[in-house]
Amino acid sequence: MDDGKGKFRNVHGFDEDSLSLDGLVQAQSGVTYSFRYRVRNVYGWSEFSPVTRILAADVPETPKRPTFINATDNSISI
């Protein structure tokens, strides 16, 4: 994963309970981060994957509660 400034940092783990974040910064809204990966097996490390870019975003605000306006036999306005 890059740090948002183009410098890649390592994110690695060996199982679901082991994850290492080597000096990563907290993701900031509005910043595009790049990710790439490679795998290791008994023969060694693979080449890096193509880079994928992800734009960090904020959680959207909760929408306003609907307000009842009126209703007829076949319609409702909110």
N, C-alpha and C positions, 0 to 999 in steps of 0.2 A: 504494500500500500504506500502511495506517496503521501507526503505530509501537507499537501495542498500547495506546495511551492516547487514541486517537480523532483524532490529528492525521495527515492524509494526507501522504505523502512521494512524490516522483516516482521512478518506475522506468521508464526508457525506453531504447530502442536502435533502431538503423536496420538492423541485420543481425545474423547469428548471432555475429559477432565484436565487436560494439559494444554495450555495456550500461552505462548510467549509473545509479548508486545514490546519489541525492542525500541524504546524511546518514542512511541507514537504520541501524537498530539490528539486532543479531543476534537472530533469533527465539528466544523463550524458551518452554520447555515449559509447557503449561497456560494459555498466553495465546491469546485469540482475536484474529486479525488480520483486517482488512477489506481487500478489494481492489476496485478499480473501474478501468475502462479507457476510453480514447477513442482514436480514430484520426484521422490527418491525411491528406488527399489534396490534389489541386490546388485544391480549393475551400475548404480550411481544415480546422479541427478539428470533429469530431463532438461531440455531447453526451456526458457521462459515462454509462457503463453502469450498470445497477442494481448495488448493492454486494453482494459475495459474502463470506461470513465463513468462515474456516478456523481450526480449533483446532490449534495446534502441539503435537506429542506427541513423546515420546522413542521411540527404537528399543526394541522389546520385548526383554526378556532372553532369552537362549538357553534353550530348554526343557531340563530334566534328561534325561540319557540314559536310555532305557528299560532296565529290569532284567528278565532272564529269570527266571520263577518256575517254570513247568513246562509240559509238553506231553503231549498224549494223541494217539490216532490221528486225532481230529477237532477238536481245539482246542489253543490255545496261550495261556498266561497270561504277561503281561509286567508 
